[in-house]
């Protein structure tokens, strides 16, 4: 800092003192700032010293903080995936061992004792697989999905239930991307059955409270909000309706009616069961979008020109949600709420009462809390309920309790519409073309042989039995039971014999239909078994099946279970490959993020760190300025006789 020149002859003593004091203070401040920079190692200590550099430093600090967090995320993800990769290697080894045992015992030359020993080994392998499925890493269960504190595999109902979550863990690996870093046990071991499929569409009616987010829209792309343009050439003219703030379909109706009333139009909007209805107010009406808007198309009320008839909007595809009122489902047709349904899983049966359920979530909660280890949820298409068996080694049956509740909800495991090729875990029904497939011996001794050629569903079988009986004049009636699941055979022949059903002509149809039955003494009817239960299709179930077949000395059962293991082992290998690829991707991302962090630190150092050579030079200059100012001040402030004379 230069010392300000002072005209001694023209400056008063007070002004001299003030100017010199200010000069000394400024020099000392500069010296203090230089000393502080050197002490902290920073090019600036407060933002006011260099606002531009301070703003840049703050931005780089934030970037570095985000990168550091992402590095931690990627490191944790890599560690988790590495632990899962190691576990999958163990699983593959155990499955190879199980396949070897199955192969050794398929031969008919293997003794029952040898197979019993093999069953013990399979039980041990199954226990080890369950233990691997319950493995923890850093205090969290690896294969429990997002429920990392829940032990995923537990022993229940004579099988092994998966009670973890079905969604994988996610990690944020950059500012806008998340990646899966785990495999839920439901995927790892295929520990959920296929969903019970009833073919029932539970899609609800539109109500004023239906959210726009819960609509598929007239063209299947949802409802993209914007402005509607109404044009009444001979009426109120052109006016717009802004739907930007609409949340429900009722809001849309209210906004249209309010906008029309504001401009003096008699146009009215109302709600039908599936869409909107726009009634012109005595003048022709056209509805269009503005610019690139699409809301009129999404709402199904776009017109090609002015028309005088009411505009009936297209079906908006209301989708099922947890909050959907039960009264609104099945397009308002409703369901049987009073009878309830019966769920049997393994040895446990529960009757589920939904009589007081108000919403779909209430029904789902009743089913999930029935303590039979089933998982109910709204399906991905949001048109019905998915129902899964959680237990490997058991069969799940959902039946009626005297009404139609299960059928109405689309979760009855077997009914008259069930396809034959879905029965017996997909093995279907063995029908011999051109010959009788099942034989019914009545109480009066008559024998009814039924040909099932062309039958595709349980209902077709029932119709063929009834038609054959009618043509033969035998008083036999087939129907589907109202309680439980199975074909009901009723005998009205009036004899004293025994009603029985058996296979005919080497066909396996009667057994495959669950009808190889003998009625009790004096009973005139029998009910077939439920042959369409829901079973898990995974590793643990296959091992349970293999163990059971070995203990029963069942060569065919061993062969079937061995085939399942071969297929499932390939699936585990595929999952193992996915985990390995993800782990490699995480490692590569981790290295890239670390490199990016180092680059950011370099930039930050260039902006924020001190140039010590420059700082020392500035400090020395400031010290010199202070000394020079004080020496000059000493000379200028010394008094003489002339000062008094002036």
Secondary structure, DSSP 4 states (H G I P E B T S, - for coil): -PPPP--GGG--HHHHHHHHHHHHHHHHHHHHHHHHHHHHTBS-SSGGG-HHHHHHHHHHHHHHHHHHHHHHHHHHHHHHHHHHHHHHHHHHHHHHHHHHHHHHH-STTS-HHHHHHHHHHHHHHHHHHHHHHT-EETTEETTSTT-TTS--EEEETTEEEE-S-SS--EEEEETTEEEE----HHHHS--SBPPP------PPPP-TT-BGGGB--TTSS-----EEEEEETTTTEEEEEE-TT--BHHHHHHHHHHHHHHTT---EEEE-SSSEEEE--SS-BEEEE-TT--HHHHTT---SS-BSS-EEPPP--B---TT-BGGGTGGGT----SS-EEEEETTEEEEEP-TT--BHHHHHHHHHTTSS-EEEEE-TTSSSEEEEE-EET--EEEEEESSSHHHHHT--S--TT-BGGGHHHHT-----TTS--EEEE-TTS-EEEE--TT--BHHHHHHHHHHHHHHHT--EEEEE-SEESSEEEEE-S--SS--EEEE-TT--HHHHTT--EEPPTT--EEE------B-B-SHHHHHHHHHHHHHTT-HHHHHHHHHHHHHHHHHHHHHHHHHHHHHHHHHHHHHHHHHHHHHHHHHHHHHHB--HHHHHHHHHHHHHHHHHHHHHHHHHT---HHHHH-
